[in-house]
Amino acid sequence: TMKPIGPNRETIVRVQSGWVMLPVVIAVMLGAIALIIYSIAAGVKVQGHPLVVWLITGELTEILGIFLLPGFFTLQPNEARVLVLFGEYRGTVRAPGFHWGNPFYSNGPTIGGQNAKLESAAQGGKPTSGTAQPKRTRMKISLRARNFNTDRLKVNDKRGNPIEIAAVVVWHVEDTAQATFDVDDFEHYVRVQSESAIRHLASSFAYDHGEEQEVTLR
């Protein structure tokens, strides 16, 4: 038997400041160009051909500079980035600003919003409130408060009387690791669970005229 896997927990980490790494990367790339030019100019002048060792060193240094460029990313207030390195969760960056991290950190889009698009297509291509979400890349997750109107549900209250009920749900992501790894699509998950909770709430109380001191839906 396999040992059950518990829920993931968010770990806040700090990465290098982008303003510190930017001049370093620029210096590496410019230095590589200067080294390539020097290897060609000095080599042709002295030996009639470029200095191979310095030329290769300059080309490799230029490749290194280009490799470091994808490590830069920015975060707005109330935005976080989940850091995944070769399939392993390494932490979450929540501090807004200009950052630099390991270029091998996953840069693919998050999975939130996939089912919302399918729902919209199933309804004739007309997006419903709360389903249209911007495409997020580089494993970024918005921490801002969101809201949506649930569909009007027909349920029975505690006494079996048919009623219609709906709600405005306000929510935000609290744990980015759980939102990313513990559910397939956290936005769709919130919508489905909200409707389930409303159904449970409606069936747990009478609409009105309950027993003495009993809380009712009204």
Stockholm file with secondary structure:
# STOCKHOLM 1.0

chainA/1-218         TMKPIGPNRETIVRVQSGWVMLPVVIAVMLGAIALIIYSIAAGVKVQGHPLVVWLITGELTEILGIFLLPGFFTLQPNEARVLVLFGEYRGTVRAPGFHWGNPFYSNGPTIGGQNAKLESAAQGGKPTSGTAQPKRTRMKISLRARNFNTDRLKVNDKRGNPIEIAAVVVWHVEDTAQATFDVDDFEHYVRVQSESAIRHLASSFAYDHGEEQEVTLR
#=GR chainA/1-218 SS CCCCCCCCCCCBCCCEEHHHHHHHHHHHHHHHHHHHHHHHHHHHHHTSSCCHHHHHHHHHHHHHHHHHGGGEEEECTTEEEEEEETTEEEEEECCCEEEECCTTBCCSCCSTTHHHHHHHHHTTSCCCTTTCCCCCCTTEEECSCEEEECCCEEEECTTSCEEEECCEEEECCSCHHHHHHTSSCHHHHHHHHHHHHHHHHHHHSCSSSCSTTCCCCC
#=GC SS_cons         CCCCCCCCCCCBCCCEEHHHHHHHHHHHHHHHHHHHHHHHHHHHHHTSSCCHHHHHHHHHHHHHHHHHGGGEEEECTTEEEEEEETTEEEEEECCCEEEECCTTBCCSCCSTTHHHHHHHHHTTSCCCTTTCCCCCCTTEEECSCEEEECCCEEEECTTSCEEEECCEEEECCSCHHHHHHTSSCHHHHHHHHHHHHHHHHHHHSCSSSCSTTCCCCC
//
